[in-house]
Amino acid sequence: MNEFKAKVYQTAITQLKDKEALLSTERKNIIESILEDEKSSAGDKFETGRETMTQDLNTIEGQIKQGKNDLEELYRLHTIKDTPASVQEGALVKLGADWFLIAVSIGAVKVDDSKVFLMSKNSPLGELLIGKKKKDQVNFRGKTHLIEELV
């Protein structure tokens, strides 16, 4: 596997693990707050506060679950060692000065001096790129982009 591509995967995996750790800490804090919260004389205020914390807990648990799914997908795609003949899941693509990894939608990561955007194959740009080859062009948002590198 290309060294730069390996660094992209490792950086993304580390970023997802760090995010999961932060979310787990936040989840623990919310659970502790729910358990420690005592009913005050203003019952409606208590119920509203508890409901808000429960909603926050559900949101965080959803984010943790999505993060685990994204991490599993990155590990799966990281096992692909060969350079693809055309853009597919797991491919690292250079359009102009920008790098894109067709994997999971987690945004940008910084690797060495480059910013790499991780996106799903189902994203608007991902759908345009799938199946294209090096030196092919894609039209996206009114601009023509040349696939300069495919790793």
N, C-alpha and C positions, 0 to 999 in steps of 0.2 A: 504494500500500500504506500502511496505517496506520503512523504513525511509531513507535508503541510496539511494534507487531508486528515492524517492521524491526529495532528495537533488540534484541528478543528473539532473532531469528535471528542477528544479528551477534554477540551475546554468546555464544550457543550454539556458533556456528562457531569463535569465538576460543577458547572453552573446549576444544573438541575438538582444535584445532590445538596448543594448549599441552600437552594430555595426550599427543598423538602425539609431540611433541618430547621430553617426559620419558621416554616409553616407548622411544623410539629411543636415547636416551642410556643407559638401563638395559640395553637390548639390546646396545649396543656394549660396555658394561662387562662383561656376562656373557660375551660372546664373547672379550674380552681375557683374562678370568679362566680360561676353558677353555683357551685357547692357552698361557697362561703357567704353568698348573698343572703342576708336575713330579711325577712318580711318586715317592712316598716309600717308605720301607721297609715301611710298613704298607699293602700293596697294596689290601686290602679297603676301607680308609678312603678311599684315593684314588678307587677306583671308585665308592664311594657318593657322595662329594663331586661327582665329575664327573657322575654320573647326576642328582643334585639340580640342578646347574647347567643340565644339558640340559633337564630338565623345566621349570625356571624360564624358560629361553629359549623353549621351545615355548609356554608360557602367555603370555609377553609378545608373541610374534609373533602369537598368536591375538587378543590385545587390540588390537594395531596394525591388524590386518586388519579387525576389527569397527569400530574407530574410523574407518577410511577409508570403510567402507560407510556408517556413520552420517553422515559428512561429505558424501558424495555425495548421500545422501537429503535432507539439509538444504538443499544447494544446489538440488536439483530442486524441493523444495517452496517454497523461497524465490522461485522464479520465478512462482509463482501470485500475481497482483496483486489480483484481484477478491475482494470480501467474499462468502463463500459464503452461499447461502440456507439451508443446513442444515449441521450439523457434518460435516466430512469431513477427510481428511488435509490438513494445512497450516493448519487452522483454529485460531484463538486463542479460547478459551472462558473466560468468567468465571462461576464458580459461587460465589455468596456473595462472600467476600473473596479467594478464590483464583483464580489464572489457570492455565490448562492449554493447552499447545500440542500438538496431535495431530500428532506427527512421529516422533521416535525416542526410545527410552527411555534418557535420560541423566541423569535426576534433575532437580534444581532449579537454576535460574540466577537471579541477582539482577539486576534491571533497574530502574534508578532506585530507587524505594523499594519495589518489589514483588518478590515471589518468584514465579517462573513455573516450573511443573512440566512438563517435557517427557516425553511418554509416547507409546507406540505405540497405533495404532488397535486393536491386538489385546490391549491390557491390559484388565483387568476394567472399569475406568471408561471407557476408550476405546470398548470395545464397546457400552456403554450410551449413550454420547453420539452415536455415529455416526448420522446421519440426523435428529437432533433439531434443532429450531429455537429461536430466541430466545424466551424466556418459557415454553418447555417445562420440565417437571420430570423429574428422574431420581431413582430410589431407589438409594442406594449405602450399603452397610454400615449398614443400618437407619435411614438419614436421608434425607429428601427435600431435594433441591437444585434450585434454580431457575437456569436458564441466563439470566443477567442481560445478558451481552454476547456477541456473536459477531462476530469480526473476521476 
